[in-house]
Amino acid sequence: MNGTGVTAIRGELHIDGRRLSYLDFGGPGRPLLALHGHLYEGQTWAQLAQGLAPQWRVIAPDQRGHGDSDRAASYTRDDYVADAIALLDHLGIDEAVALGHSGGGITAFQIAAWHPERVSAIVNVEGPVCDLDDGPSPLSFVLSLPYTAPDRQALLDAIGPLAPMLGDKLRSTADGGWCLPFHPQDTITSEQGTRGDHWADWTSTECPALFVLARDSQVITPEEGREIVTRRANTRLAELHGDHFAHTTDPDGFAAAVKDFLNTLS
């Protein structure tokens, strides 16, 4: 049990010799593929899985380079979409709702754009549709963090103010040490790969979609949020309290908004 009343089973598949780990929260419900953003892992969707059960079966991978999944040679948009399709194939799932936060949100709507037969609906949580900034990554602060430390406390001390967010995500290593749930340089490479103009991908599908906008978002302005909703057919808006990490800053409001949307699907 994961503490929320839903039994999560950890599984893995191997893609070109690389392990992709995932949590399957199980149940008889319709499948929902939940994709976390940078710095997070599949476990971030545990509370959502509880709120949606038993009508929905949440499947939440630790995306490449995160959590229990192996580091990868590259972190392109193609890579993330291919991993998602491989996971659906592995589980024998023909069609699912694709939900994602931030970079995971971009992946969610790109799966729908590139493989429309595999996605019945989209939930984009603060995933930018157009980011043409060519400056330093907003996640550059992670480059000052050590990837490994000899023990857990040493790593907690090293990450300082990030300890409340990352402390429960640290991993033990085979040599007895501890490591972050992501490699700092991989994170920067991955974040930079999310940049660009994705309007064609966002607007190319007409399946039902929900865009979740945080009122205190550090990433998307209210004007950008409204444009994201109005430029795509069959798309509705949910505004939540809190910042870019809306699913953790307002978990009850987030679960309610997602559930209300899913209840509209046929």
C-alpha positions in Angstrom: 0.0 0.0 0.0 1.2 3.5 -0.6 -0.5 5.1 2.3 -3.5 6.4 0.3 -5.6 3.2 0.3 -4.7 2.2 -3.2 -2.3 -0.6 -3.9 0.5 0.4 -6.1 2.5 -2.3 -7.8 5.9 -1.3 -9.1 6.8 -2.8 -12.5 9.5 -2.3 -15.1 10.2 -2.8 -18.8 13.5 -2.7 -20.6 13.9 -0.5 -23.7 17.2 -0.9 -25.5 18.8 -2.2 -22.3 17.5 0.7 -20.2 15.1 0.1 -17.3 11.8 2.1 -17.3 10.2 1.8 -13.9 6.5 2.5 -13.3 3.8 2.4 -10.7 0.5 0.8 -11.6 -2.2 1.8 -9.0 -4.4 -1.0 -10.4 -8.1 -1.5 -10.2 -10.8 -2.2 -12.8 -11.1 1.3 -14.1 -10.3 3.0 -17.4 -6.5 3.6 -17.8 -5.0 7.0 -17.2 -1.3 7.5 -17.9 0.1 10.1 -15.5 3.4 11.8 -16.4 5.3 13.8 -13.8 7.5 16.8 -14.6 11.2 17.5 -13.8 12.4 16.8 -10.3 9.5 14.5 -9.6 8.6 10.8 -10.0 5.6 8.6 -10.5 4.7 8.5 -6.8 3.6 12.2 -7.0 0.3 10.9 -8.5 -0.6 8.6 -5.5 -3.1 11.0 -4.0 -4.7 11.5 -7.4 -4.9 7.7 -7.9 -6.7 7.5 -4.6 -9.2 10.2 -5.6 -10.0 8.6 -9.0 -10.3 4.9 -7.9 -12.0 2.7 -8.7 -13.3 4.4 -11.9 -9.8 5.0 -13.2 -6.6 3.0 -13.1 -3.6 5.3 -12.8 -0.3 4.2 -14.4 2.6 6.5 -13.4 6.1 5.9 -14.8 9.3 7.3 -13.3 10.2 9.0 -16.6 13.7 8.4 -18.1 16.4 9.7 -15.7 14.0 10.0 -12.8 13.2 7.9 -9.7 13.9 4.2 -10.2 14.3 4.5 -14.0 17.7 4.4 -15.5 19.5 7.5 -16.9 19.3 7.7 -20.7 21.6 8.8 -23.5 19.2 11.5 -24.6 16.1 13.4 -23.4 14.3 14.6 -26.5 10.6 15.0 -27.0 10.7 12.0 -29.3 12.3 10.0 -26.5 9.6 10.8 -23.9 6.8 10.0 -26.3 8.4 6.8 -27.4 8.7 5.7 -23.7 5.1 6.4 -23.1 4.0 4.4 -26.1 6.3 1.5 -25.1 4.7 1.5 -21.6 1.2 1.4 -23.0 2.2 -1.5 -25.3 3.9 -3.3 -22.5 0.7 -3.2 -20.5 -1.5 -4.0 -23.4 -3.4 -0.7 -23.3 -4.7 0.5 -26.6 -6.1 3.8 -25.5 -5.7 5.9 -22.3 -6.2 9.4 -21.0 -2.9 11.2 -21.0 -2.2 13.5 -18.1 1.0 15.3 -17.4 2.5 18.1 -15.4 4.9 20.7 -16.9 7.2 18.8 -19.2 5.0 15.8 -18.7 2.1 17.9 -19.8 3.9 18.6 -23.1 4.5 14.9 -23.5 0.9 14.1 -22.9 -0.4 16.3 -25.7 2.4 15.2 -28.0 1.4 11.6 -27.5 -2.1 12.6 -28.6 -0.7 14.6 -31.6 1.6 11.9 -32.8 -0.5 8.8 -31.8 -4.1 10.1 -31.7 -5.5 6.6 -31.7 -3.8 6.0 -28.3 -5.3 9.0 -26.4 -8.9 9.5 -25.5 -8.5 12.8 -23.6 -5.7 15.1 -22.4 -5.1 16.7 -19.0 -2.3 19.3 -19.4 -1.2 20.6 -16.0 0.9 23.7 -16.5 2.6 22.3 -19.6 3.8 25.2 -21.8 2.7 25.2 -25.4 5.2 27.8 -26.6 8.5 28.6 -24.9 11.0 30.2 -27.2 13.4 31.3 -24.4 17.0 30.5 -25.3 18.4 31.6 -22.0 19.6 29.6 -19.0 17.3 26.9 -17.7 15.1 27.9 -14.8 16.2 24.7 -13.2 19.9 25.7 -13.4 20.0 25.8 -9.6 20.2 21.9 -9.6 23.7 22.1 -11.1 24.9 23.2 -7.6 23.6 20.0 -6.1 25.7 16.9 -5.6 24.3 13.8 -7.3 25.5 11.5 -4.7 26.6 11.5 -1.0 28.0 8.9 1.4 24.8 8.9 3.5 21.3 10.2 3.4 21.9 13.0 6.0 24.9 14.3 4.1 22.8 14.5 1.0 19.9 16.2 2.9 22.4 18.7 4.3 23.8 19.4 0.8 20.5 20.1 -0.8 19.5 22.4 2.0 16.2 24.3 1.2 15.2 21.6 -1.3 15.2 19.0 1.4 11.4 19.3 2.1 10.6 18.7 -1.6 13.2 16.1 -2.4 13.9 14.4 1.0 11.4 11.6 0.5 12.6 10.9 -3.1 16.3 10.2 -2.3 17.6 6.8 -3.3 20.1 4.5 -1.8 22.9 3.2 -4.1 24.5 -0.2 -4.6 27.7 1.0 -2.9 25.8 2.1 0.3 25.6 5.8 -0.6 22.6 7.9 -1.5 21.7 9.8 -4.6 19.2 12.3 -6.0 16.1 11.0 -7.9 17.5 12.7 -11.0 20.9 13.7 -12.4 21.3 17.5 -12.3 22.9 17.7 -15.8 20.3 15.3 -17.3 17.6 17.6 -15.8 18.9 20.7 -17.6 19.3 18.8 -20.9 15.7 17.5 -20.6 14.2 20.9 -19.7 15.9 22.6 -22.6 14.5 19.9 -24.8 10.9 21.0 -23.9 11.4 24.4 -25.4 10.0 25.5 -28.7 6.8 26.2 -30.4 4.4 23.3 -29.8 1.2 25.0 -31.0 0.8 22.6 -33.9 0.9 19.6 -31.6 -1.5 21.2 -29.1 -4.1 22.2 -31.6 -3.9 19.2 -34.0 -6.3 17.0 -31.9 -9.9 17.6 -30.9 -10.3 15.0 -28.2 -11.5 16.4 -24.9 -8.8 18.3 -23.0 -8.4 20.0 -19.7 -5.8 22.7 -19.1 -4.9 23.3 -15.4 -3.6 26.7 -14.7 -2.2 27.8 -11.3 -3.1 31.3 -10.2 0.4 31.9 -8.9 2.2 30.1 -11.7 5.9 31.0 -12.3 5.7 29.5 -15.8 2.4 30.5 -17.5 0.7 33.9 -17.3 -3.1 34.1 -17.1 -3.1 35.5 -20.6 -1.1 32.6 -21.9 -3.4 30.2 -20.1 -6.5 31.7 -21.7 -4.8 31.5 -25.1 -3.9 27.9 -24.6 -7.6 27.1 -23.9 -9.2 29.2 -26.6 -6.9 28.2 -29.4 -7.7 24.5 -29.1 -11.1 22.9 -29.8 -12.9 21.0 -27.1 -10.7 22.4 -24.3 -11.8 23.6 -20.8 -9.9 25.5 -18.1 -9.4 24.7 -14.4 -7.8 27.4 -12.3 -6.2 26.3 -9.0 -4.7 28.1 -6.0 -0.9 27.8 -5.7 2.1 27.8 -7.9 3.4 25.8 -10.9 3.3 22.6 -8.9 -0.5 22.8 -8.6 -1.0 19.1 -8.0 1.0 19.3 -4.8 0.1 22.9 -3.6 -3.6 22.3 -4.0 -4.0 18.5 -4.2 -7.7 18.4 -3.2 -8.6 21.1 -5.7 -6.5 19.4 -8.4 -8.1 16.0 -7.8 -11.6 17.5 -7.9 -10.9 19.4 -11.1 -9.5 16.2 -12.8 -12.4 14.1 -11.6 -15.0 16.6 -12.8 -13.4 16.6 -16.2 -13.1 12.8 -16.4 -16.8 12.5 -15.5 -17.6 14.4 -18.7 -16.0 11.7 -20.9 -18.2 9.2 -22.5 
